[in-house]
Amino acid sequence: MSVFLDLYKRLNILSRAGEELSLYRMCPNREDCWQNAKDRVPPKDNDWCTISYPWVGPRYEELRLVAIGENLNEYGGLNALVELIEEAKDLILNGYRRVRFHAAFDEYPGSFLWHRLGCYAVALGASRGVMTPKWDTDGYPVPKDVSTAFDWIAFTEHIKCAPQGEKSKPTVAMWERCGTHILREELMLLEPKHILVLGQSNNAWFLAEHVFDSKWRDEKKIGAVRMAKGELGGKSVKIWVVPHPQSFGGAAKSIFDDLVKASHLST
């Protein structure tokens, strides 16, 4: 992860000594991004608004699929994404689909995000011949294959800040600044061949408008799944856009089925 640490130091969001810095205090875009969220800054005794480097699975080079979420919900820290995915992998392997981590149900009912992300990785990996999954009786991959699918992907968040409240909903300025300032730089290091976008509204729109070299082209729609091609650093990338699993109806089985169909149509 040294390349990401070097990047964050160059962007002045990590200290020269590698210490985590509060993004809403130190990021060069902080004044614009937090202008309309001054009442939503993280509490000083629980400052989760620090950069988190991407999860990069040990077999990422075989598929080069990067999944992009929106942002963390009142959570952060340099190892946050790695810790979350490592724990989610274990829980999925043990049969959990709604991942709650260690929280009690009344504190946090859990999320289908991690299970569905693993399933989507299986669909794309299988269509590219890098995975040979087994299927459960309901049409999803078996838990072992969903869990191990994370080994073939990278995962990062579009917005790096997590405002307090409203499920950490970012400000418009965060959407306008963060993709260009940080996310694009991360993607240039990862050099993906495929990008899976979780979220059909802001996440997809600001990626297309602010992160890629130019407008997406050859757009097609298969059910709930959008497909397109884009240029990133002068290299062609295949793009897959699905509803965010945390959105209303975003965890439906039909979305997975649509992605399976779409992934085979584009091979």
C-alpha positions in Angstrom: 0.0 0.0 0.0 3.0 2.3 -0.1 2.0 3.8 -3.4 -1.3 5.0 -1.8 0.5 6.3 1.3 2.9 8.3 -1.0 -0.1 9.6 -2.9 -1.9 10.8 0.3 1.2 12.5 1.5 1.6 14.3 -1.8 -2.1 15.4 -1.5 -1.5 16.6 2.1 -4.1 14.3 3.5 -1.6 12.2 5.4 1.3 13.5 7.4 4.9 13.0 6.2 5.3 10.6 9.1 2.2 8.7 7.9 -0.1 9.9 10.6 -3.8 10.2 9.8 -5.1 13.8 9.3 -8.6 15.0 9.7 -9.9 15.6 6.2 -12.3 18.4 7.3 -9.4 20.2 8.9 -6.6 19.5 6.5 -7.9 18.7 3.0 -7.2 21.5 0.5 -10.9 21.4 -0.5 -12.3 21.5 3.1 -13.7 25.0 3.0 -15.9 24.4 0.0 -16.8 20.8 0.9 -17.9 21.5 4.4 -19.4 25.0 3.8 -22.9 23.6 4.0 -22.2 20.9 6.6 -20.5 22.8 9.5 -23.0 21.3 11.9 -22.2 17.8 10.7 -18.5 17.6 11.5 -17.4 14.4 13.3 -17.1 14.8 17.1 -13.6 15.5 18.2 -13.4 12.4 20.4 -14.4 10.2 17.4 -12.8 11.7 14.3 -13.7 9.2 11.6 -13.1 11.7 8.8 -9.6 10.4 7.7 -8.5 8.8 4.5 -8.9 5.1 4.0 -6.8 3.4 1.4 -8.5 0.9 -1.0 -8.9 -2.8 -0.4 -6.9 -4.6 -3.1 -7.3 -8.3 -3.2 -4.3 -10.6 -3.6 -5.5 -11.7 -7.1 -6.6 -8.3 -8.3 -4.3 -8.4 -11.3 -6.2 -11.3 -12.8 -9.4 -9.4 -13.2 -8.6 -5.7 -12.5 -12.1 -4.9 -11.3 -12.5 -1.9 -9.1 -15.8 -1.4 -7.3 -16.6 2.1 -6.2 -19.0 2.9 -3.3 -20.3 6.3 -2.3 -18.7 6.9 1.2 -18.4 5.3 4.6 -21.2 5.9 7.1 -19.7 7.7 10.2 -16.6 5.6 9.9 -13.0 6.0 8.7 -9.4 5.5 9.3 -6.4 4.3 7.2 -7.3 0.6 7.5 -11.1 1.0 7.6 -11.9 -0.6 4.3 -9.5 -3.5 4.7 -10.8 -4.2 8.2 -14.4 -4.1 7.1 -13.9 -6.4 4.1 -11.8 -8.9 6.0 -14.6 -9.2 8.6 -17.3 -9.2 6.0 -15.5 -12.1 4.1 -15.5 -14.2 7.3 -19.2 -13.5 8.0 -20.2 -14.3 4.4 -18.2 -17.5 4.5 -20.3 -18.5 7.6 -23.5 -18.0 5.7 -24.4 -14.4 6.6 -25.9 -12.2 3.8 -27.0 -9.2 5.9 -23.6 -8.3 7.4 -23.9 -6.6 10.8 -20.3 -6.9 12.0 -20.3 -6.9 15.8 -23.2 -4.6 16.3 -26.4 -5.6 18.0 -29.5 -5.6 15.7 -31.1 -2.7 17.6 -27.9 -0.6 17.0 -27.3 -1.6 13.4 -29.7 -3.9 11.4 -26.9 -4.8 9.0 -26.3 -4.4 5.3 -26.5 -6.5 2.2 -23.8 -4.4 0.5 -20.9 -6.8 1.2 -22.8 -9.9 0.1 -24.1 -8.3 -3.1 -20.7 -6.9 -3.9 -19.1 -10.3 -3.6 -21.9 -11.7 -5.8 -21.4 -9.0 -8.4 -17.6 -9.8 -8.4 -18.5 -13.5 -9.0 -20.7 -12.6 -12.0 -18.0 -10.5 -13.7 -15.2 -12.8 -12.8 -17.0 -15.9 -14.1 -17.8 -14.2 -17.4 -14.1 -13.4 -17.8 -13.1 -17.0 -17.0 -11.1 -16.2 -13.8 -13.7 -17.8 -11.5 -15.6 -21.1 -11.7 -18.3 -20.6 -9.0 -20.8 -23.1 -7.6 -24.4 -22.0 -7.2 -26.8 -22.1 -4.3 -30.3 -23.3 -4.7 -31.7 -19.7 -4.9 -29.3 -18.8 -7.8 -26.7 -16.9 -5.8 -23.1 -18.2 -5.6 -22.4 -20.4 -2.6 -21.0 -18.5 0.4 -17.4 -19.7 -0.2 -17.3 -18.2 -3.7 -18.9 -14.9 -2.6 -16.3 -14.6 0.2 -13.3 -15.4 -1.9 -14.5 -13.2 -4.8 -13.1 -10.2 -2.9 -9.6 -11.6 -3.6 -10.0 -10.6 -7.3 -11.2 -7.0 -6.8 -10.3 -3.6 -5.4 -12.8 -1.5 -3.5 -12.7 2.2 -2.6 -15.2 5.0 -1.9 -15.9 7.9 -4.2 -16.2 10.4 -1.3 -13.6 10.2 1.4 -15.4 12.4 4.1 -18.2 11.1 6.3 -20.3 13.9 7.7 -22.3 13.2 10.8 -25.9 12.2 10.5 -28.2 11.6 7.4 -26.3 8.3 6.8 -23.2 10.5 6.1 -24.8 12.0 3.0 -22.1 14.0 1.2 -22.5 17.6 0.3 -22.7 18.6 -3.4 -19.2 20.2 -3.1 -17.8 16.9 -1.9 -19.2 15.2 -5.0 -17.7 17.9 -7.2 -14.2 17.9 -5.6 -13.4 14.5 -4.2 -13.5 12.4 -7.4 -11.1 14.7 -9.2 -8.8 15.3 -6.2 -8.4 11.8 -4.7 -10.4 9.1 -6.4 -9.0 9.7 -9.9 -5.5 9.5 -8.5 -6.3 6.2 -6.8 -7.7 4.8 -10.0 -4.7 5.9 -12.0 -2.6 3.7 -9.6 -5.0 0.8 -9.8 -5.3 0.8 -13.6 -8.6 -1.1 -13.8 -10.0 -2.8 -16.8 -13.5 -2.9 -15.3 -15.2 -0.5 -12.9 -18.3 -1.5 -11.0 -20.2 1.6 -9.8 -22.5 1.2 -6.8 -25.2 3.9 -7.2 -27.0 5.1 -10.3 -27.4 8.8 -9.4 -24.6 10.9 -7.9 -22.0 8.2 -7.9 -22.3 7.4 -11.6 -23.0 11.0 -12.7 -20.0 12.6 -10.9 -17.7 9.7 -12.0 -18.7 10.3 -15.7 -18.4 14.1 -15.4 -15.4 14.6 -13.2 -13.2 11.4 -13.0 -13.0 9.9 -16.5 -11.1 11.5 -19.4 -14.3 12.1 -21.4 -17.9 11.2 -21.7 -18.9 7.6 -21.5 -19.8 5.9 -24.8 -21.6 2.9 -26.1 -24.1 3.0 -23.2 -26.6 0.1 -23.0 -29.1 -1.0 -20.4 -30.0 -4.6 -19.3 -32.7 -4.4 -16.8 -31.3 -2.5 -13.8 -27.8 -2.6 -15.1 -26.1 0.1 -17.2 -23.0 -0.7 -19.3 -20.7 1.7 -20.9 -17.1 2.3 -22.0 -14.8 5.1 -20.8 -11.3 6.3 -21.0 -9.2 6.7 -17.8 -5.6 7.9 -18.2 -5.9 7.2 -21.9 -6.8 3.5 -21.4 -10.2 1.9 -22.1 -12.3 0.8 -19.2 -15.6 -1.2 -19.1 -18.1 0.3 -16.8 -21.0 -1.4 -15.0 -23.5 0.6 -13.0 -25.9 -1.0 -10.6 -28.3 0.4 -7.9 -26.5 0.8 -4.6 -27.3 -2.2 -2.4 -28.3 0.2 0.4 -30.8 2.0 -1.7 -34.5 1.1 -1.8 -34.8 -2.1 -3.8 -31.0 -2.1 -4.4 -30.4 -5.6 -3.0 -33.0 -7.3 -5.2 -32.0 -10.7 -6.7 -33.1 -9.4 -10.1 -30.2 -7.0 -10.2 -27.7 -9.8 -9.8 -29.5 -11.7 -12.6 -29.3 -8.6 -14.8 -25.6 -8.3 -14.2 -25.0 -11.9 -15.1 -26.8 -11.4 -18.4 -25.0 -8.1 -19.1 -21.6 -9.5 -18.3 -22.0 -12.3 -20.8 -23.3 -10.0 -23.5 -20.1 -7.9 -23.3 -17.5 -10.6 -23.4 
